């Protein structure tokens, strides 16, 4: 039998163990990560950046307190991330959390740092009220500062923090040349892509002329949605640029589509001929796909006009990607009037298809009329897995080895200008472009972090018959289970009554 003394010793020992665990857990942070994309495990790029720090980095995290649980999770995740950064950096990362809502002077301090509040709805005593919430951070290394104005819940938090530290510590950013002079969009028309690229790169516009070659400072040349003819001298400059081991990104539409007139014409700039010399052929066709995006169509009924969204097979939607750094972490990309790419070369170049159409796709010749009202059938999609984008590496232009990414759709990452400037692109369209530039230009490994966060995870497409089966299965299964339970229970009761009626039941 246990004595009072032994019980007291057991209680004291248990309390001591709990205190020791708390002290150790506060000093040594540890957690297991069972998520599919290892969301809570620091990437090698992050550990490399932290180990290369030569000066301390101070992080002032301006995060409000007493927020709704879904928003408060962002604060908790950010704090846990900073704890890991501090542990891995041997004390080079120093952080403090500040609640700007406490004092007006702290709010002004946050505003001066470039961190603005957002208004969120908070439920209190059965009433909904709006509250200012701060979810940003200021990073400082020496006299250099960097700001994360707003940490979007669910966004790639590790990328935001690691890229900001990298931006503080890097002395000279790699230069990306954005080619101009052939009808390409300017920087203002690439707002989202430029904002993402400017974190790690210095993006410069480049115009070619007959006598001046491309600068050796440029690491990668980006040719995005050209519409006008390339003079032969320009193509020679690009050839010479790649022969030095430099890299090129090409987003090119072979179809000049006009949605307002529902027509398209074939485009010819000479760039496709230059690619054909590399055995990379952008076909004179348009891909149509059963898995596709939507367009708004104006309809009239009873004297009223209204917009209706309709599936448009000329906008293939890609949600299955090849295992490649350019497409790692992408979940959904929508392209517009892409063309198929065929490689007819040999193994001297490494040609990897990175974007493909779905298993129900087809092609149409250029110079088409786009019938928005067409009733599409499976007979319109006899093909599958047509290549739309590819990563190429090897001795592409003679001289040194180089790399190139070709996407057979020019404007998939273009916001547009003027009235089109407000066009917001799907996040992964921008990530595709930036990932490609990273693969061509960056050796820090941050490419793996950019998409480390869930942006969109659509359901897999299923047949109508399968959908109907699951609908009735979910509806009928609980009812059948209840009936089965009642039937079994009734049989058991009946069996018990029969046994009680037997003469020897009480013997």
PENORUR-V422577 format. One record per residue. RES is the residue in three letters. SS is DSSP state (H for helix, E for strand, L for the rest). OMEGA is omega as a letter, one per 30 degrees, with the letter a starting at -180 (* if undefined). Layout:
BEGIN
<<RES;SS;OMEGA> <RES;SS;OMEGA>>
END
This chain:
BEGIN
<<UNK;L;a> <UNK;L;l> <UNK;L;l> <UNK;H;a> <UNK;H;a> <UNK;H;l> <UNK;H;l> <UNK;H;l> <UNK;H;l> <UNK;H;l> <UNK;H;a> <UNK;H;l> <UNK;H;l> <UNK;H;l> <UNK;H;l> <UNK;H;l> <UNK;H;l> <UNK;H;l> <UNK;H;l> <UNK;H;l> <UNK;H;l> <UNK;H;l> <UNK;H;a> <UNK;H;a> <UNK;H;l> <UNK;H;a> <UNK;H;a> <UNK;L;a> <UNK;L;a> <UNK;L;l> <UNK;L;l> <UNK;L;a> <UNK;L;l> <UNK;L;l> <UNK;L;a> <UNK;L;a> <UNK;L;l> <UNK;L;a> <UNK;L;a> <UNK;L;l> <UNK;L;a> <UNK;L;l> <UNK;L;l> <UNK;H;l> <UNK;H;l> <UNK;H;a> <UNK;H;l> <UNK;H;l> <UNK;H;a> <UNK;H;a> <UNK;H;a> <UNK;L;a> <UNK;L;l> <UNK;L;l> <UNK;L;l> <UNK;L;l> <UNK;E;l> <UNK;E;a> <UNK;E;l> <UNK;E;a> <UNK;E;l> <UNK;E;a> <UNK;E;l> <UNK;L;l> <UNK;L;l> <UNK;L;l> <UNK;L;l> <UNK;L;a> <UNK;H;a> <UNK;H;l> <UNK;H;l> <UNK;H;l> <UNK;H;l> <UNK;H;l> <UNK;H;a> <UNK;H;l> <UNK;H;a> <UNK;H;l> <UNK;H;l> <UNK;H;l> <UNK;H;l> <UNK;H;l> <UNK;H;l> <UNK;H;l> <UNK;H;a> <UNK;H;a> <UNK;H;a> <UNK;H;a> <UNK;L;a> <UNK;L;l> <UNK;L;l> <UNK;L;l> <UNK;E;l> <UNK;E;a> <UNK;E;l> <UNK;E;l> <UNK;E;a> <UNK;E;l> <UNK;L;a> <UNK;L;a> <UNK;L;a> <UNK;L;a> <UNK;L;l> <UNK;H;a> <UNK;H;l> <UNK;H;l> <UNK;H;l> <UNK;H;l> <UNK;H;l> <UNK;H;a> <UNK;H;l> <UNK;H;l> <UNK;H;l> <UNK;L;a> <UNK;L;a> <UNK;L;l> <UNK;L;l> <UNK;E;a> <UNK;E;l> <UNK;E;l> <UNK;E;l> <UNK;E;l> <UNK;E;a> <UNK;E;a> <UNK;L;l> <UNK;L;l> <UNK;E;l> <UNK;E;l> <UNK;E;a> <UNK;E;a> <UNK;E;l> <UNK;E;l> <UNK;E;l> <UNK;L;l> <UNK;E;a> <UNK;E;a> <UNK;E;l> <UNK;E;a> <UNK;E;a> <UNK;E;l> <UNK;E;a> <UNK;L;l> <UNK;L;a> <UNK;E;l> <UNK;E;l> <UNK;E;a> <UNK;E;l> <UNK;E;a> <UNK;L;a> <UNK;L;l> <UNK;L;a> <UNK;L;l> <UNK;L;l> <UNK;L;a> <UNK;L;a> <UNK;L;a> <UNK;H;a> <UNK;H;l> <UNK;H;a> <UNK;H;a> <UNK;H;a> <UNK;H;a> <UNK;H;l> <UNK;H;l> <UNK;H;l> <UNK;H;a> <UNK;H;l> <UNK;H;a> <UNK;H;a> <UNK;L;a> <UNK;L;a> <UNK;L;l> <UNK;L;l> <UNK;E;a> <UNK;E;l> <UNK;E;l> <UNK;E;l> <UNK;E;a> <UNK;E;l> <UNK;E;l> <UNK;L;l> <UNK;L;a> <UNK;L;l> <UNK;L;l> <UNK;L;l> <UNK;L;a> <UNK;H;a> <UNK;H;l> <UNK;H;l> <UNK;H;a> <UNK;H;a> <UNK;H;a> <UNK;H;a> <UNK;H;l> <UNK;H;l> <UNK;H;a> <UNK;H;a> <UNK;L;l> <UNK;L;a> <UNK;L;a> <UNK;E;l> <UNK;E;a> <UNK;E;a> <UNK;E;l> <UNK;E;a> <UNK;E;l> <UNK;E;a> <UNK;L;l> <UNK;L;a> <UNK;L;a> <UNK;L;a> <UNK;L;l> <UNK;L;l> <UNK;L;a> <UNK;L;l> <UNK;L;l> <UNK;L;a> <UNK;E;l> <UNK;E;l> <UNK;E;l> <UNK;E;l> <UNK;E;l> <UNK;E;a> <UNK;E;l> <UNK;L;l> <UNK;L;a> <UNK;L;a> <UNK;L;a> <UNK;L;l> <UNK;L;l> <UNK;L;a> <UNK;H;a> <UNK;H;l> <UNK;H;l> <UNK;H;l> <UNK;H;l> <UNK;H;l> <UNK;H;l> <UNK;H;a> <UNK;H;l> <UNK;H;a> <UNK;H;l> <UNK;H;l> <UNK;L;a> <UNK;L;l> <UNK;L;a> <UNK;E;a> <UNK;E;l> <UNK;E;a> <UNK;E;l> <UNK;E;a> <UNK;L;l> <UNK;L;l> <UNK;L;a> <UNK;E;l> <UNK;E;a> <UNK;E;l> <UNK;E;a> <UNK;L;a> <UNK;L;l> <UNK;L;l> <UNK;L;l> <UNK;E;l> <UNK;E;l> <UNK;E;a> <UNK;E;l> <UNK;L;l> <UNK;L;a> <UNK;L;a> <UNK;L;l> <UNK;H;l> <UNK;H;l> <UNK;H;l> <UNK;H;l> <UNK;H;a> <UNK;H;l> <UNK;H;l> <UNK;L;a> <UNK;L;l> <UNK;E;a> <UNK;E;l> <UNK;E;a> <UNK;L;l> <UNK;L;a> <UNK;E;l> <UNK;E;l> <UNK;E;l> <UNK;E;a> <UNK;E;l> <UNK;L;l> <UNK;L;a> <UNK;E;l> <UNK;E;a> <UNK;E;l> <UNK;E;l> <UNK;E;a> <UNK;E;l> <UNK;E;l> <UNK;E;l> <UNK;E;l> <UNK;E;l> <UNK;L;l> <UNK;L;l> <UNK;E;l> <UNK;E;l> <UNK;E;l> <UNK;E;l> <UNK;E;l> <UNK;E;l> <UNK;E;l> <UNK;E;a> <UNK;E;a> <UNK;E;l> <UNK;E;l> <UNK;E;a> <UNK;E;l> <UNK;E;a> <UNK;E;l> <UNK;L;l> <UNK;L;a> <UNK;L;l> <UNK;L;l> <UNK;L;a> <UNK;L;l> <UNK;L;a> <UNK;L;a> <UNK;L;a> <UNK;L;l> <UNK;L;l> <UNK;L;a> <UNK;L;a> <UNK;L;l> <UNK;E;l> <UNK;E;l> <UNK;L;a> <UNK;L;l> <UNK;L;l> <UNK;L;l> <UNK;L;l> <UNK;L;l> <UNK;E;l> <UNK;E;l> <UNK;E;a> <UNK;L;a> <UNK;L;a> <UNK;L;a> <UNK;L;l> <UNK;L;l> <UNK;E;l> <UNK;E;a> <UNK;E;a> <UNK;E;l> <UNK;E;a> <UNK;E;l> <UNK;E;l> <UNK;E;l> <UNK;L;a> <UNK;L;l> <UNK;L;l> <UNK;L;a> <UNK;E;a> <UNK;E;a> <UNK;E;l> <UNK;E;l> <UNK;E;l> <UNK;L;a> <UNK;L;a> <UNK;L;l> <UNK;E;a> <UNK;L;a> <UNK;L;a> <UNK;L;a> <UNK;L;a> <UNK;L;l> <UNK;L;a> <UNK;L;l> <UNK;L;l> <UNK;H;l> <UNK;H;l> <UNK;H;a> <UNK;L;a> <UNK;L;a> <UNK;E;l> <UNK;L;l> <UNK;L;l> <UNK;L;a> <UNK;E;l> <UNK;E;l> <UNK;E;a> <UNK;E;l> <UNK;E;a> <UNK;E;l> <UNK;E;a> <UNK;E;a> <UNK;L;a> <UNK;L;a> <UNK;L;a> <UNK;L;a> <UNK;L;a> <UNK;L;l> <UNK;L;a> <UNK;E;a> <UNK;E;l> <UNK;E;l> <UNK;E;l> <UNK;E;l> <UNK;E;a> <UNK;L;l> <UNK;L;a> <UNK;L;a> <UNK;L;a> <UNK;L;l> <UNK;L;a> <UNK;L;l> <UNK;L;a> <UNK;L;a> <UNK;L;l> <UNK;H;a> <UNK;H;l> <UNK;H;a> <UNK;H;a> <UNK;H;a> <UNK;L;l> <UNK;L;a> <UNK;L;l> <UNK;L;a> <UNK;H;a> <UNK;H;l> <UNK;H;l> <UNK;H;l> <UNK;H;l> <UNK;H;l> <UNK;H;a> <UNK;H;l> <UNK;H;a> <UNK;H;l> <UNK;H;l> <UNK;H;a> <UNK;H;a> <UNK;H;a> <UNK;H;a> <UNK;L;l> <UNK;L;a> <UNK;L;a> <UNK;L;a> <UNK;L;l> <UNK;H;a> <UNK;H;a> <UNK;H;a> <UNK;H;a> <UNK;L;a> <UNK;L;l> <UNK;L;a> <UNK;L;l> <UNK;L;l> <UNK;L;l> <UNK;L;a> <UNK;L;l> <UNK;L;l> <UNK;L;l> <UNK;L;l> <UNK;L;l> <UNK;L;l> <UNK;H;l> <UNK;H;l> <UNK;H;l> <UNK;H;a> <UNK;H;l> <UNK;H;a> <UNK;H;a> <UNK;H;a> <UNK;H;l> <UNK;H;l> <UNK;H;a> <UNK;H;a> <UNK;H;a> <UNK;H;l> <UNK;H;a> <UNK;H;a> <UNK;H;l> <UNK;H;l> <UNK;H;l> <UNK;H;a> <UNK;H;l> <UNK;H;l> <UNK;H;l> <UNK;H;l> <UNK;H;l> <UNK;H;l> <UNK;H;l> <UNK;H;l> <UNK;H;l> <UNK;H;a> <UNK;H;l> <UNK;H;l> <UNK;H;l> <UNK;H;l> <UNK;H;a> <UNK;H;l> <UNK;H;a> <UNK;H;l> <UNK;L;a> <UNK;L;a> <UNK;L;a> <UNK;L;a> <UNK;L;l> <UNK;L;*>>
END
